[in-house]
Amino acid sequence: MQNAKDSFYMALRTRLASINPERTVLLRGTVRPAILLEEAEAPFSQLPSDVFVLRWLGLGFDAESGLTLDAMECEILYQTCGTQSFGGLDRGRALSAMDKELVALLEPCNTPKLNYTVQPPTALLSQVFWDEPAFSPTTVQRDRLGRSVKIMVYSYQEQGE
Amino acid sequence: MMTVNWFRAPAPVARRVRAYFAPVNRVTQTPARFDPAAQGDFALDSPPTPWVDLGWIQSFTRKSTSKTAPLLTGIPAAPLDQVRETLEAHVSFEFFSWTKLTMALATGSQHMNLLTGGAVEAQQGSTASLVQLGTGDENNFAAGSMIAVDADYSGQTGFVGAPISGAYVRQPIADQDYIRRVTFNVGLVASVNSTSLTLATPLPGGAPASNAKIQAIAGFVDREGGSFYQEWSGLFVVEGTQSERIFFHYPRLQSAVGAEEVSSPLDTKHSTGLARTLLKSKFMALPVTDPMDGERVLCYRSFLPAPNALI
């Protein structure tokens, strides 16, 4: 399960770096693609703007096929105040840009499963895959527009996992 | 410790089905071949020749209606063996897009182009994507025009339209434009200059023949009735999440019902609101003789397992 979560996050991070190299965040002194795993960072008092934040929610298993299928619900949160140069009046456009980027990040809807606990990461045998995203309505918090997107991520448990 | 390099094969999980069609040579009754062993790993956006990508489809259903019966013997009678009495299968699905080809496939009879204006000759040097014009002919076309490219009708009977048969003429008719009316060799003009038309996508029939003419079209029309049946080879691909692939290859599919549409609401919670109008199609599979062993068959189901999955 952890391999699937890591692989999903790393796939999205690699795709973001390719789709929009300009979307970066400075974190712990390092500039990196602006997509974070909430549980792997220090707690936030407020979610950072213009960054995709992944949060793992529900979990389920299906062992009926003789091969256990893990089902993990992932929520991706993002928000924006727009840009300073437009005084934040472009925050709607900025949110639309993030919506579009997220749709692109999720296609294709599968990625090879890798074990990231070793260096270099080793490829496992199966693929992690996910269903279509469910977009929530836009939330408005003062000058901040945000959205949450939920995705069911699936992975088959391999021997030794 | 021994490294395990396989996993148990789960049931394929897929979201959609992709459809490809290829013309059957109606004169020689030759369907399009598909060899999954040699061609099965093609990129879904660029199928092997002569298959035409018709995109994702929905509500794909295939059904065998072949009948078998027991061969009885003894008193009281008991099955000794079984025999196949009839061979029959149907395929149905809905197309997401309306194009010349999807509309033609989803109609029970011939499919025609709505011709506008007169025809002009396609000049030497034309290709599937660039049609050369005679002096002054560029005034008949503009960027965004649709065109049909094929020969004049000259009184012949039998299958007409090259290389895809668009109709069967039983007796000579008085319409010089008839072949361009039924041809599948249509395209969208991307740009025009004084000597040529550049097309947005290549003509399905390839470079125009030496006697071909170009005629503008406004759209398409089909009819309920008539005696012509569309016949195409069909290939349907299900790609699973583990990169496994299922292929359903029907060498000969004929339209089995008349033109029919289905309404699909954009918002399922608001069924009376905006809705897509989808082309609904249903086909009957016709048999071919498998050259491998001479058996008559309707379709082939092939499976390329996921990498590393047990078989």
Interface residues (C-beta under 8 A of the other chain):
Chain A: S65 G66 L67 L69 C109 N110 L125 S126 Q127 F129 D131 E132 Y154 Y156 E158 Q159 G160
Chain B: V4 N5 W6 F7 R8 A9 P10 A11 V13 R15 T241 Q242 S243 A306 P307 N308
